[in-house]
Amino acid sequence: MDSARDRQLYVIKVDMKRSLLNKDVQKQCEFIVEYKEQKEKVQPNPHKFIISPDTLLNIKEKGSVPKFKIAGKLNATNCSISKPFTGQLMVEHSHTPIKSIELQLVRVETCGCAEGYAKDATEIQNIQVADGDVCRGIVIPIYMLFPRLFTCPTLTTNNFKVEFEINIVIIFQDDRLVTENFPIKLLRH
């Protein structure tokens, strides 16, 4: 058992021998054992945000982005892996109708050595938090459970990292897409 992570994967394999006329049966099942009790508490570190054309990075032409403003709050950027990720957002104004607002959980794995680093980002969950052109000035709750088989505590070593990010994705009616990225730290507490 790895006490640093308090999580262990086990495999049970059963072979059932049957009579000569019947075929033997084999079954294998994986399961995870996880300790819950931890002495140290997670400090949530809430984060307020505003998403608008002025706050976006990596845009070639700011004039091509629709005029909009979305404000919100992530209740924690240091997150307990066993508790839901929560927050809220509100569309203050948008000149172009909104088609959808989505919340993406992304795992970022980085491996490296003297020759350089390789980084791989994988979307592991996507939740639609709003559908259609939402009312302006209405608070939209954010609530997401971390998937147990695709998440782990954030890990950072000299040559290897497993990190997580939350993307808030706004899709407009004309299929233009705006993404804002928020790094988070997952902890097992």
N, C-alpha and C positions, 0 to 999 in steps of 0.2 A: 504494500500500500504506500503510495507517495503522499506523505503527510503535508507537503507544501501545497498540494492541490486538493487534498481530501476527497479524491474521486478515484475510483478504480473500476476498470472494465473487466468483467468476468465472462467466461463462455462455459455453458453447460452442454455436454454432448452425451446423448443417451443412445445406446445400441440395444435393441430388443431382439433377442434371438427367438425365432419361431420354429415350428415343426417343419419337417422336410417339404411338405406340400405348400407351405406359406412362405412368402418372401420376408426376410428380416427387415425390421423398421429402424431407421436412423433419424434422429432429430437433433438439431443444434440451435441453441438460443443464447443471444448475448444480453447482458444486463449490466447496469451501472450501479455501484454502491457509492453513496455520497454522504459525508458527515456534514451536519448542519451547524453544530455548535462552534462558534468562534468568539474569542474574547474581544478582539478589535472591531470597532464599528466603522462602517463606511461613512465618510464625510461627503454628503451629496453634491456639493459645489454647483448650485443652480446657475443657469445661463440664460440671460435675456437676449433676444435677437430681433433684428429688423432685416427683412429681405426686400430690396428695392433695386432698380437699375443702378443706383449710385453705390450700393454695397457689393455688387457682383464683381468677381474677379474673372480674368481670362475671357474677356469679351473683345472681339475685334471692332465691332461697331455698336456703341451704346445706343445710338439712335434707332437701331433695328429691334431693340428690346421694348416690349409693351410697357407703358407707364402703369405701375402698380406699387403697392406697399402692403407687406404682411408683417405683423409684429407677433411676438410670442415669447414663450418661456419654456425651457427644458428644466424639469424639476431637479435633474441630477446629470452631471457629466461623469461622475464617479458612481458607478451603478453596481448594486448587488445583483449578481447573475440569477438569483432565485426570486427576485422581486420584479414587478413590471416596470418598464420604462414609461414615464408619464410626463405630461406637459400640456401646453395649450398653444393655439395660434389663432389669429384673427386677421381676416382680410379687411384692411382699412379702406382701400380703394383699388380699383383695377379698371383701366379704360377698355381693355379687351376682356371679353367673357372668359371665365375659367372653366375648363373641362373637368379637371380632376386635381386633387392634392394627395400626394402619396408620401409614405414614410418608408425608407429603405434602411435595412441593416446590412452593413458591408463588413466582411472580414478581410483584413489586409495582412498578408504574410510576406515577410521580407527575409531573404537568405543572402548571406554575403561572405566574401573572403577578400583577399588582397587584390584580386582581379576586378572586383566591383560587386554591386548589389543587384539582386533580382527581386522585383516587387510584383506581387500578384493580388489583385483585389477581386473578391467574389461576393456577389449579392446573395445573401442567405435568407433574406425575408423581405417581402414588399407588402405593405398594408395600405389600402386606400382609406384615407381619413375624411375625404370629402369628394362627393360626386356631383358634377354639374356646377353651374355658376352660383356659388354660395352667397348667402346674404352678407352684406357688408356690416361690420361692427358686431358680429355674433362670434362668441368664443367657441372654438372647435377643440374638443379634448383630444389629447394624444395618449394612447394606451397600447402598449405592445409587450407581450411576453417574450422573453428570450428563448429561442428553440434549444432544448437541452442537447441534442446531438450535434449541433453545428456551432455551438459557442463554448468558450472556455474562459478562464480568467486571462486578462491581458498579460502577455509574457514578453519580456525584453531581456535578451542576452547580447553578448558581443557580436555573434554571427547570425542570430535568428530572432525574429520578432513576430508575434501574433497580436495584432491590434484590431480595434473595431471603430467604425464610423457610422453615424446616422446621417442620411441624406434626406432633406425635405425637397420634394420634387413638385413643381407647379407646372401643370400642362394646360396650355391655353386652347381655346376652341379652334384656333388656326393651326394647331399641332406644334406650336413653338413650345420649347421646354426650358425651364429654369431650375437649376439644382443648387442648393446651398448645403455645404458639408460641415458636420460637427464631429470632431474626434471625441470618443468616449472611452472610459477605462472601465473594464468589467472586473469585478472583484468577487470572491466567494466569501460573502459574509451575510 
